[in-house]
Amino acid sequence: MKCRKIPVQRCQKLIKRRRKIYIMSCQFSINYPGPKDEIIQKLQQAVVSTGGRFNGDTSNGMFEGNTPVGDFSGRYTINGDTVDVVIDKKPWLVSCSRIESEINNYLGRGTA
């Protein structure tokens, strides 16, 4: 069950995996006018420091990891100063806005 084609920030379809409920496909964009290798380094450090995996460059990439409330995975693309983020899998208890806020905090930008 995928809902990536729905042009809303939050998809309301639920899917059960490993006895946890996940909401599929959050999408948001972050404006980051700084050096692109800097944003990649910050994101990679944030994901890997929590035991996750990060694979990407200054154009696009993917990441995955886990939290005490469940697994997450996503991908990003960078177009100019805009970083488009798609969260493919996340715990039901964690909102899309919370994820966006945490990414902004890791980038040293505060909340969106």
Backbone as a printed PyTorch tensor [residue, N CA C, xyz], in Angstrom:
tensor([[[ 0.8530, -1.1650,  0.0000],
         [ 0.0000,  0.0000,  0.0000],
         [ 0.9040,  1.2340,  0.0000]],

        [[ 0.8640,  2.0130, -1.0810],
         [ 1.6700,  3.2150, -1.1910],
         [ 0.7750,  4.3860, -1.5220]],

        [[ 1.1540,  5.5570, -1.0500],
         [ 0.3440,  6.7300, -1.3270],
         [ 1.2340,  7.9280, -1.6130]],

        [[ 2.3230,  7.7000, -2.3210],
         [ 3.2590,  8.7680, -2.6320],
         [ 2.6970,  9.7690, -3.6360]],

        [[ 1.7040,  9.3940, -4.4080],
         [ 1.1740, 10.2850, -5.4350],
         [ 0.1640, 11.2840, -4.9020]],

        [[-0.2110, 11.1570, -3.6520],
         [-1.1740, 12.0840, -3.0590],
         [-0.4280, 13.3690, -2.7030]],

        [[-0.8590, 14.5190, -3.2340],
         [-0.1130, 15.7590, -3.0490],
         [-0.4090, 16.4740, -1.7320]],

        [[-0.4810, 15.7450, -0.6490],
         [-0.6800, 16.3410,  0.6570],
         [ 0.4830, 15.9380,  1.5420]],

        [[ 0.7040, 16.7320,  2.5830],
         [ 1.8560, 16.4570,  3.4380],
         [ 1.7020, 15.1410,  4.1850]],

        [[ 0.4940, 14.8010,  4.5240],
         [ 0.2870, 13.5770,  5.2930],
         [-0.6780, 12.6550,  4.5660]],

        [[-0.3120, 11.4250,  4.4770],
         [-1.1820, 10.4220,  3.8740],
         [-1.9020,  9.7090,  5.0070]],

        [[-3.1760,  9.4790,  4.8360],
         [-3.9590,  8.9270,  5.9250],
         [-4.0760,  7.4080,  5.9110]],

        [[-3.4910,  6.7640,  4.9190],
         [-3.5780,  5.3040,  4.8880],
         [-2.6470,  4.7040,  5.9250]],

        [[-3.1160,  3.7080,  6.5920],
         [-2.3290,  3.0390,  7.6080],
         [-1.9190,  1.6580,  7.1330]],

        [[-0.7640,  1.2320,  7.5830],
         [-0.2990, -0.1020,  7.2330],
         [ 0.3220, -0.7130,  8.4930]],

        [[ 0.0880, -1.9840,  8.7030],
         [ 0.6620, -2.6560,  9.8630],
         [ 1.9010, -3.4340,  9.4230]],

        [[ 2.9800, -3.2200, 10.1390],
         [ 4.2200, -3.9590,  9.9120],
         [ 4.8180, -4.2560, 11.2730]],

        [[ 5.1900, -5.4930, 11.4520],
         [ 5.8190, -5.9250, 12.7020],
         [ 5.0480, -5.4430, 13.9250]],

        [[ 3.7370, -5.5500, 13.8550],
         [ 2.8240, -5.2040, 14.9540],
         [ 2.8570, -3.7290, 15.3360]],

        [[ 3.3610, -2.8810, 14.4490],
         [ 3.3230, -1.4470, 14.6820],
         [ 2.5820, -0.8090, 13.5290]],

        [[ 1.9180,  0.3050, 13.7930],
         [ 1.1550,  0.9890, 12.7580],
         [ 1.9980,  2.1450, 12.2200]],

        [[ 2.0590,  2.2510, 10.8910],
         [ 2.8240,  3.2990, 10.2440],
         [ 1.9090,  4.1120,  9.3370]],

        [[ 2.1410,  5.4050,  9.2730],
         [ 1.4880,  6.2500,  8.2870],
         [ 2.4980,  6.4030,  7.1580]],

        [[ 2.0200,  6.2450,  5.9450],
         [ 2.9330,  6.2540,  4.8100],
         [ 3.1010,  7.6550,  4.2320]],

        [[ 4.2970,  7.9440,  3.8270],
         [ 4.6890,  9.0330,  2.9520],
         [ 4.3300, 10.4440,  3.4140]],

        [[ 5.1360, 11.0000,  4.2850],
         [ 5.0950, 12.4330,  4.5830],
         [ 5.9910, 13.1160,  3.5680]],

        [[ 5.6040, 14.2920,  3.1320],
         [ 6.4160, 15.0450,  2.1860],
         [ 6.5220, 16.4820,  2.6510]],

        [[ 7.7240, 17.0390,  2.6060],
         [ 7.9200, 18.4420,  2.9260],
         [ 9.2070, 18.9230,  2.2680]],

        [[ 9.3480, 20.2370,  2.1850],
         [10.5310, 20.8580,  1.5930],
         [11.1710, 21.7810,  2.6180]],

        [[12.4930, 21.8570,  2.5580],
         [13.2600, 22.7090,  3.4470],
         [14.1270, 23.6170,  2.5820]],

        [[14.0990, 24.9100,  2.8510],
         [14.9740, 25.8350,  2.1480],
         [16.3200, 25.8530,  2.8710]],

        [[17.3850, 25.5140,  2.1520],
         [18.7300, 25.4800,  2.7480],
         [19.7100, 26.1130,  1.7720]],

        [[19.9660, 27.4280,  1.9230],
         [20.8490, 28.1170,  0.9820],
         [22.3390, 27.8650,  1.2160]],

        [[22.6980, 27.1380,  2.2680],
         [24.1010, 26.8780,  2.5700],
         [24.7190, 25.8530,  1.6230]],

        [[26.0000, 25.5500,  1.8510],
         [26.6950, 24.5510,  1.0270],
         [26.0220, 23.1800,  1.1350]],

        [[25.8460, 22.5370,  0.0030],
         [25.1210, 21.2580, -0.0290],
         [25.8950, 20.1390,  0.6530]],

        [[27.2200, 20.1480,  0.5550],
         [27.9820, 19.1100,  1.2490],
         [27.8490, 19.2480,  2.7580]],

        [[27.5930, 20.4670,  3.2330],
         [27.3780, 20.7060,  4.6640],
         [26.0740, 20.0730,  5.1380]],

        [[24.9990, 20.2300,  4.3700],
         [23.7110, 19.6420,  4.7600],
         [23.7950, 18.1200,  4.7550]],

        [[24.4940, 17.5520,  3.7840],
         [24.6450, 16.0970,  3.7180],
         [25.4030, 15.6030,  4.9360]],

        [[26.4650, 16.2940,  5.2920],
         [27.2590, 15.9000,  6.4520],
         [26.4210, 15.9510,  7.7370]],

        [[25.6130, 16.9950,  7.8950],
         [24.7710, 17.1220,  9.0930],
         [23.7110, 16.0230,  9.1470]],

        [[23.0520, 15.7720,  8.0100],
         [22.0230, 14.7330,  7.9810],
         [22.6240, 13.3530,  8.2320]],

        [[23.7520, 13.0830,  7.5980],
         [24.4030, 11.7840,  7.7870],
         [24.8000, 11.5870,  9.2460]],

        [[25.3720, 12.5990,  9.8460],
         [25.7710, 12.5040, 11.2490],
         [24.5670, 12.2480, 12.1520]],

        [[23.4540, 12.9270, 11.8890],
         [22.2490, 12.7560, 12.7040],
         [21.7020, 11.3390, 12.5970]],

        [[21.6600, 10.7910, 11.3930],
         [21.1010,  9.4520, 11.1840],
         [22.0360,  8.3760, 11.7220]],

        [[23.3110,  8.4640, 11.3850],
         [24.2710,  7.4270, 11.7790],
         [24.5090,  7.4330, 13.2920]],

        [[24.4470,  8.6000, 13.9310],
         [24.6810,  8.6770, 15.3800],
         [23.6220,  7.9220, 16.1810]],

        [[22.4620,  7.6740, 15.5750],
         [21.4090,  6.9190, 16.2610],
         [21.3530,  5.4620, 15.7810]],

        [[22.4000,  5.0230, 15.0550],
         [22.4540,  3.6410, 14.6120],
         [21.7990,  3.3890, 13.2670]],

        [[21.4510,  4.4440, 12.5600],
         [20.7900,  4.2930, 11.2620],
         [21.7770,  4.2080, 10.1130]],

        [[21.2150,  4.1420,  8.9060],
         [22.0280,  4.0860,  7.6870],
         [21.6900,  5.2810,  6.8120]],

        [[22.7050,  5.8220,  6.1640],
         [22.5480,  6.9730,  5.2840],
         [23.3640,  6.7160,  4.0330]],

        [[22.7580,  6.9160,  2.8800],
         [23.4600,  6.7360,  1.6150],
         [22.9930,  7.8360,  0.6800]],

        [[23.8780,  8.7690,  0.3510],
         [23.4660,  9.8370, -0.5280],
         [24.5790, 10.8040, -0.8440]],

        [[24.2600, 11.7560, -1.7040],
         [25.2090, 12.7830, -2.1020],
         [24.4760, 14.1190, -2.1860]],

        [[25.0780, 15.0970, -2.8630],
         [24.4890, 16.4310, -2.9150],
         [23.3240, 16.5440, -3.8960]],

        [[22.9190, 15.4330, -4.5210],
         [21.7550, 15.4310, -5.4090],
         [20.5660, 14.7190, -4.7900]],

        [[20.8050, 13.5120, -4.2650],
         [19.7240, 12.7070, -3.6950],
         [20.2990, 11.6050, -2.8310]],

        [[19.4090, 10.9640, -2.0810],
         [19.8480,  9.8700, -1.2280],
         [18.7080,  9.2860, -0.4270]],

        [[19.0730,  8.3280,  0.4430],
         [18.0900,  7.6680,  1.2900],
         [18.6620,  7.5060,  2.6830]],

        [[17.7650,  7.3050,  3.6420],
         [18.1700,  7.0950,  5.0320],
         [17.1590,  6.1870,  5.6980]],

        [[17.5990,  5.5150,  6.7340],
         [16.7050,  4.6780,  7.5350],
         [17.3040,  4.5100,  8.9130]],

        [[16.4430,  4.2310,  9.8550],
         [16.8910,  4.0560, 11.2240],
         [15.7480,  3.6040, 12.1080]],

        [[15.9970,  3.6790, 13.4040],
         [14.9430,  3.2950, 14.3290],
         [14.9290,  4.2280, 15.5270]],

        [[13.7880,  4.2490, 16.1650],
         [13.5760,  5.0340, 17.3730],
         [12.9580,  4.0910, 18.4010]],

        [[12.8410,  4.5150, 19.6350],
         [12.1840,  3.6560, 20.6210],
         [10.7330,  3.3070, 20.2660]],

        [[10.0890,  4.1140, 19.4190],
         [ 8.6970,  3.8390, 19.0630],
         [ 8.5360,  3.2080, 17.6820]],

        [[ 9.6260,  2.9490, 16.9740],
         [ 9.5190,  2.2700, 15.6830],
         [10.5400,  2.7200, 14.6560]],

        [[10.5360,  2.0330, 13.5350],
         [11.4750,  2.2840, 12.4430],
         [11.0140,  3.4380, 11.5670]],

        [[11.9870,  4.0340, 10.8640],
         [11.6740,  5.0670,  9.8840],
         [12.5810,  4.8990,  8.6720]],

        [[12.1270,  5.3860,  7.5410],
         [12.9560,  5.4320,  6.3400],
         [12.4560,  6.5600,  5.4540]],

        [[13.3510,  7.0750,  4.6420],
         [12.9750,  8.1630,  3.7660],
         [14.0270,  8.4160,  2.7130]],

        [[13.7780,  9.4510,  1.9310],
         [14.6860,  9.8240,  0.8540],
         [14.6200, 11.3340,  0.6720]],

        [[15.6110, 11.8530, -0.0130],
         [15.6450, 13.2890, -0.2540],
         [16.1960, 13.5670, -1.6490]],

        [[15.8580, 14.7110, -2.1830],
         [16.4650, 15.2400, -3.3970],
         [16.7590, 16.7120, -3.1470]],

        [[17.8530, 17.1730, -3.7120],
         [18.2490, 18.5710, -3.5700],
         [18.1920, 19.2250, -4.9380]],

        [[17.4130, 20.2940, -5.0190],
         [17.2770, 21.0820, -6.2430],
         [17.5520, 22.5320, -5.8870]],

        [[18.7360, 23.0130, -6.2100],
         [19.0910, 24.3840, -5.8460],
         [19.1760, 24.5200, -4.3360]],

        [[18.4180, 25.4500, -3.7830],
         [18.4030, 25.6580, -2.3320],
         [17.2800, 24.9040, -1.6370]],

        [[16.5500, 24.0770, -2.3710],
         [15.4170, 23.3510, -1.8110],
         [15.7540, 21.8780, -1.6270]],

        [[15.5250, 21.3980, -0.4110],
         [15.6880, 19.9820, -0.1090],
         [14.2930, 19.3970,  0.0390]],

        [[13.9280, 18.5120, -0.8780],
         [12.6300, 17.8370, -0.8190],
         [12.8070, 16.5160, -0.0880]],

        [[12.0330, 16.3220,  0.9650],
         [12.1490, 15.1330,  1.8140],
         [10.8560, 14.3350,  1.7280]],

        [[10.9860, 13.0320,  1.5580],
         [ 9.8440, 12.1220,  1.5870],
         [10.1440, 11.0760,  2.6520]],

        [[ 9.2770, 10.9830,  3.6420],
         [ 9.3950,  9.9510,  4.6680],
         [ 8.4920,  8.8080,  4.2240]],

        [[ 9.1090,  7.6890,  3.8540],
         [ 8.3540,  6.5400,  3.3440],
         [ 7.7370,  5.6980,  4.4540]],

        [[ 8.3870,  5.6870,  5.6080],
         [ 7.8900,  4.8680,  6.7160],
         [ 8.2370,  5.5660,  8.0160]],

        [[ 7.2690,  5.6250,  8.9170],
         [ 7.4870,  6.2450, 10.2220],
         [ 6.5210,  5.6570, 11.2360]],

        [[ 6.8560,  5.7410, 12.5070],
         [ 5.9140,  5.2820, 13.5330],
         [ 4.6530,  6.1440, 13.5370]],

        [[ 3.5490,  5.5300, 13.7800],
         [ 2.2700,  6.2150, 13.8240],
         [ 2.2630,  7.3290, 14.8680]],

        [[ 2.9540,  7.1270, 15.9770],
         [ 2.9590,  8.0900, 17.0710],
         [ 3.7440,  9.3590, 16.7640]],

        [[ 4.5550,  9.3530, 15.7180],
         [ 5.3940, 10.5000, 15.3900],
         [ 4.7720, 11.2480, 14.2090]],

        [[ 4.4650, 12.5070, 14.4180],
         [ 3.8160, 13.2910, 13.3610],
         [ 4.8230, 13.7360, 12.3040]],

        [[ 4.3150, 14.0340, 11.1310],
         [ 5.1590, 14.5510, 10.0490],
         [ 5.7850, 15.8830, 10.4520]],

        [[ 5.0140, 16.7200, 11.1240],
         [ 5.5490, 18.0160, 11.5370],
         [ 6.6660, 17.8530, 12.5720]],

        [[ 6.5800, 16.8320, 13.3950],
         [ 7.6450, 16.5670, 14.3690],
         [ 8.9340, 16.1650, 13.6490]],

        [[ 8.8140, 15.3310, 12.6270],
         [ 9.9780, 14.9140, 11.8510],
         [10.6060, 16.1280, 11.1600]],

        [[ 9.7780, 16.9510, 10.5500],
         [10.2830, 18.1560,  9.8860],
         [10.9990, 19.0690, 10.8800]],

        [[10.4100, 19.2260, 12.0550],
         [11.0140, 20.0560, 13.0970],
         [12.3650, 19.4940, 13.5440]],

        [[12.4450, 18.1820, 13.7260],
         [13.7060, 17.5560, 14.1370],
         [14.7910, 17.7220, 13.0770]],

        [[14.4260, 17.5770, 11.8160],
         [15.4070, 17.7680, 10.7410],
         [15.9120, 19.2070, 10.7530]],

        [[15.0090, 20.1670, 10.9090],
         [15.4330, 21.5630, 10.9940],
         [16.3460, 21.7980, 12.1890]],

        [[16.0640, 21.1540, 13.3160],
         [16.9360, 21.2830, 14.4880],
         [18.3280, 20.7270, 14.2040]],

        [[18.4130, 19.5790, 13.5330],
         [19.7050, 18.9990, 13.1800],
         [20.4930, 19.9170, 12.2510]],

        [[19.7740, 20.6570, 11.4170],
         [20.4290, 21.5660, 10.4790],
         [20.7510, 22.9130, 11.1280]],

        [[20.3810, 23.0670, 12.4020],
         [20.6590, 24.2950, 13.1090],
         [19.7680, 25.4510, 12.6850]],

        [[18.5490, 25.1410, 12.2380],
         [17.6530, 26.1520, 11.7170],
         [16.4210, 26.3510, 12.5810]],

        [[16.2910, 25.6400, 13.7010],
         [15.0850, 25.7530, 14.5140],
         [13.9090, 25.0880, 13.8310]],

        [[12.7150, 25.3690, 14.2650],
         [11.5330, 24.7520, 13.6630],
         [11.1650, 25.4490, 12.3790]],

        [[10.4580, 24.7180, 11.5360],
         [10.0860, 25.2560, 10.2150],
         [ 9.0380, 26.3280, 10.3350]]])
